[in-house]
């Protein structure tokens, strides 16, 4: 799982220790980048998860360069409650 470029919503939620609903909200807010694949399955880009974590660090690493990614929300996507 560590080398996968795309994560399922549940995997991203487990990595970030938040609920899947928080992941959906962060996608809508533009904090995470995601895409739909196949039959409409939502996947989160691992780089956007890494960028979110690095951008919110409380102990910045001065010798590491962190790529700044601009997260773009998916337009018109609505979360259905099941």
N, C-alpha and C positions, 0 to 999 in steps of 0.2 A: 504493500500500500504506500510505502514511502516514496516510491518513484513514479506513481501515477500522476499524470498532469491534470486529470479530472477526478473530482470526488463526488460521491453521492451526498445528498443533503444530510443523511444520518451520519456519514463518516466525518463531514465537516463539523457537524454539531458535536460529535465525540471529541474531535481534536481540539476544538475551542472550548469544550465543556459548557455548552449552552444548549438550549432546546432547538429542535428543528424549526420551530416557529420563529425563533430569533434569527436563524439563518435566512428564512424567507424574508423577514423584515429587513435584514441587512442588505439583501439583494435588491429589494425595492428601494431602499435608501441610497443605494450606490456604494455601500461599504465593501461589498463582495461582487465579483464578476461571475456570471454564470451563463450557461448556454443550454439549449434544449437539443437532445439527440434522439435518434430513432423515433419511437412513437410518442415523443413529447416528454421524455424523461429529462428532468433537470439535473445538470451537473455543474459543480462549482470548480473554477480554476484554482488549482493548488497555489499558484503564484499569488493570487489575490488573497488567499488565506495567509500566506507568509507575509505579504505586504501589510495586511491588517495588523498582524501580531507585531511586526517590526516597527510599524508606525505608532504603536501604542506602548512601546517598551518604556519602562521606568528606569532602566539601566542601559542607556544608549551605548552602543559599541563604537568608540571613536575611530577605530582603524578599519571598520567595515563599511563599504559603500552599499547602501540599500537602494535598489531601484524603486523609483516612485511611479507607481501605476495609477492611472486614473480609472476608477471603477465607474462603469456606466450601467444604470439600471435597465432591466428589460422593460420595454414599453408595452403597456396594455396587458401585462400578465397579472392574473388574479389567482389567488390561492384558494383552492376549494377545500372546504373542511369535510373530512370523511370520518 
